[in-house]
């Protein structure tokens, strides 16, 4: 009975996340990372939080640039 309940809850969660946009996923990952940063010692907190200022739009621009196919080079 307990296993069945777990499977039902898991199915609901997975079906709910299937409709998430990339932006929502990015924002949730950022939120999780911020929560992890809060658990660190004060001396490590600032370093951990440095990457949190990047907007989704900036992330997406950098991601597209990094995954853009590069022209083939003739090595000769």
N, C-alpha and C positions, 0 to 999 in steps of 0.2 A: 504494500500500500504506500509506504513512504517513498519507495523507488518510483512508483507511478507519479506521485506528486512532484518529485524532483524533475522527472522527464517533462511533465506538463509545464512547469515553470520555465524550464530551459527552452522549450519550444516557443513559449510566449515571448521570452526575452529575445531569442534569435529572430523571430518573425518581426519583432518591433525594431530591431537594429538593422534589418535588411533594407528598410526604407530610409535609413539615415543618409544624409548627403555627406559628401567628402568634407565639407566645411564643419558639419556637426561632429564628425569623427575627429577631425583635427582639434576642435575646441575641447572635446572630451579628453583627448590625450594630453592637451596642455593643462587642463584642470587636474588630471591625475598626477602629472609631473609636479605641478605646484604643491599638491598635497604631500608628495614625497619630499620635496625640498623643505617643507615645514618640519619634517621629522629629523632633519640633519642638525648637527651642531651649528651654533650661530656662526662659527668661523667658516663654514662651508655653504651657508645659505645664499649669500650674494652670488657666488660662482654658479650655483645651481639655478638661480633665478635669471641669470643673464639672457638666456635664450627665449624668455617668455614674452618679450616685447614684440616679436615678429608676428605680424598679422597673417591671417590665412591667405590673403591675396598675395603678399610678398612670398610666402612659402610656396604657393602654387606657381608663381612666376619662376622662382628658382628651380622648382621641381621640373617644370616644362623645359627650362633651359638645359638642365642637366641630362634630361632624357631625350633631347633632340638629337636625331641621327647626325653623326659627323660625316663630312664628305670623305670618301675613300682616298687614301694617299698612295701614290705610286712610289714604292720603295726602291724601284729601279734595279 
